[in-house]
Amino acid sequence: MIKTPMTLRGAEKLREELRERKSELRPKIIAAVEEARAHGDLKENAEYAAAREQHGFNEGRITEIEAKLSNAQVIDPTKLPHNGKVVFGVTVELVDSDSGEELRYQIVGEDEADIKQNLISVNSPIARALIGKLEGDAVGVATPRGTRELEIVAVHYL
């Protein structure tokens, strides 16, 4: 089975969501289902249908999180060799050779990606172009607006 890379922070976030869904949300939903069931005819009971739907969604998400965690290869970038090489989990400082724009991204797992927080998926075009390169390398990245030339200024193992 292929392991999915995930940062330590991403794994902790999923574990916390799993804990919350199992120990807090699940009992509340079960109580809501029981309360709605007590209201009588289940065929015409919208509260019951909504509570059952919420229960199904929560259980589905629990299963999904457990599967992701069981397939996760948790990588702590602080424990990687600090050799200036771009690998999963590192934070990369870049400069766009054309515009001079400075960029900073951390390469993370698919579920952790959030461009607003400068977290890019390992499967994104930028990350795929950067993986394996070294500080000082220039990399061409295909974007919808054409190829961008990015220079790797620094690699941080945070």
Residue pairs with C-beta under 8 A, 6 or more apart in sequence:
1 71
2 71
3 71
3 72
3 73
4 68
4 71
4 72
4 73
4 109
4 110
5 72
5 73
5 75
5 88
5 89
5 109
5 122
6 14
6 68
6 72
6 73
6 74
6 75
6 108
6 109
6 111
6 112
7 74
7 75
7 76
7 77
7 89
7 106
7 108
7 109
7 112
8 74
8 75
8 76
9 112
10 108
10 109
10 111
10 112
11 69
11 72
11 74
13 112
14 65
14 68
14 69
14 72
14 111
15 69
17 61
17 65
18 62
18 65
18 66
18 69
21 58
21 61
21 62
21 65
22 62
25 58
26 58
26 59
26 62
29 51
29 54
29 55
29 58
30 55
32 47
32 51
32 54
33 48
33 51
33 52
33 55
35 47
35 51
36 45
36 47
36 48
36 50
36 51
37 45
37 48
39 45
39 47
39 48
42 48
68 111
72 109
75 88
75 89
76 89
77 87
77 88
77 89
77 90
77 91
77 157
77 158
78 157
78 158
80 87
80 89
80 90
80 157
82 157
83 134
84 134
84 135
84 136
84 155
85 132
85 133
85 134
85 155
86 92
86 107
86 130
86 131
86 132
86 133
86 134
86 152
86 155
87 107
87 131
87 132
88 107
88 108
88 122
88 131
89 106
89 107
89 108
89 157
90 106
90 107
90 155
90 156
90 157
90 158
91 104
91 105
91 106
91 107
91 155
91 156
91 157
91 158
92 104
92 105
92 106
92 107
92 130
92 152
92 154
92 155
92 156
93 102
93 103
93 104
93 152
93 153
93 154
93 155
93 156
94 102
94 103
94 104
94 105
94 130
94 150
94 151
94 152
94 153
95 101
95 102
95 103
95 150
95 151
95 153
96 102
96 103
96 148
96 149
96 150
97 138
97 149
97 150
97 151
98 148
98 149
102 153
103 118
103 150
104 118
105 118
105 119
105 120
105 126
105 127
106 118
106 119
106 120
106 158
107 120
107 121
107 122
107 127
107 130
107 131
108 119
108 120
108 121
108 122
109 121
109 122
110 121
110 122
110 123
112 119
112 121
113 119
113 120
113 121
113 124
120 126
120 127
121 127
122 128
122 131
125 141
125 142
125 143
126 141
126 150
129 139
129 140
129 141
129 142
129 150
130 139
130 150
130 152
133 139
133 152
134 152
134 155
135 152
135 153
135 154
135 155
136 151
136 152
137 151
137 152
138 149
138 150
138 151
138 152
139 149
139 150
139 151
139 152
140 147
140 148
140 149
140 150
141 147
141 148
141 149
141 150
